[in-house]
Amino acid sequence: MKLKKLFASELDYTQNPFATLDSEGCCGKHEFCIKNLLPPSTQHPVEYYEDEELDFFKNRPSDSYSGEEIEQFAEILHTLWESDIADWIHSLRLREIELPDPLKDEVILILNS
């Protein structure tokens, strides 16, 4: 399965599938490169998607959200255009906000479609 190969590397993608690889480029261990799924940090400044309330979750571990908090993220995710999701995830990363674990598989599927 392609998604399992995405997580098979020295980086712990099971804890943070949105972790970045080093700036040297792709590691070559995957069928496709996660770096191609999200825009590089230097190209896009922080952009808000009417989600300023998520700044409250800065530096919070992705496995620590309650059901109600996960729903906050899900509501925003489900109102975005599919073409904006990668930039939204990038915005969260720049703001040091981790996406809740239950939403990560859905985001990866959308980014790979």
SVG drawing of the C-alpha trace seen along z (x, -y; Angstrom):
<svg xmlns="http://www.w3.org/2000/svg" viewBox="-18 -35 39 37">
<polyline fill="none" stroke="black" stroke-width="0.4" points="0.0,0.0 1.4,-3.4 0.5,-5.2 2.3,-2.6 5.4,-3.2 5.1,-6.9 5.6,-6.3 8.5,-3.8 11.5,-5.9 13.9,-7.1 11.6,-10.0 8.7,-9.0 5.8,-9.7 3.5,-7.6 3.7,-10.4 3.8,-13.3 3.1,-12.4 3.6,-16.0 7.2,-16.1 9.6,-17.6 12.6,-15.9 15.9,-17.6 16.5,-20.4 18.7,-18.2 15.7,-16.7 13.9,-13.4 15.3,-10.4 14.4,-8.0 12.8,-5.5 9.2,-6.1 7.2,-5.5 6.4,-9.2 7.9,-12.1 6.1,-13.7 7.9,-17.0 5.8,-17.1 2.6,-17.0 3.1,-20.3 4.6,-23.6 8.1,-24.5 8.2,-27.0 10.2,-29.6 7.5,-30.0 4.4,-30.7 4.1,-33.0 1.6,-32.2 -1.9,-32.5 -5.1,-32.2 -8.2,-30.3 -10.7,-31.9 -9.2,-29.7 -7.5,-32.1 -9.1,-30.2 -6.8,-27.3 -3.8,-29.4 -5.0,-28.4 -3.6,-24.9 0.0,-26.0 2.6,-23.5 -0.1,-21.0 0.6,-17.3 -1.5,-15.8 -2.8,-13.0 -4.0,-15.2 -7.2,-16.7 -10.7,-16.1 -13.5,-15.1 -14.9,-18.7 -11.4,-20.1 -11.0,-17.6 -14.4,-18.7 -13.1,-22.3 -10.4,-21.2 -12.7,-19.0 -15.2,-21.8 -12.5,-24.0 -11.0,-21.1 -14.4,-20.2 -15.2,-23.8 -11.9,-24.2 -11.5,-23.8 -9.5,-20.7 -6.9,-22.8 -6.4,-24.8 -5.8,-21.9 -2.1,-21.6 -1.6,-25.3 -3.8,-25.1 -1.7,-22.3 1.4,-24.3 -0.1,-27.3 -0.8,-25.1 2.8,-23.9 4.2,-27.4 2.0,-28.3 3.2,-25.3 -0.2,-23.7 -0.4,-20.0 -3.3,-18.5 -5.3,-16.0 -4.3,-12.4 -7.8,-11.3 -7.8,-13.8 -4.3,-12.9 -5.3,-9.9 -8.1,-11.9 -5.8,-14.8 -3.2,-12.4 -5.8,-10.8 -7.0,-14.2 -3.4,-15.3 -2.7,-12.1 -5.9,-12.2"/>
</svg>
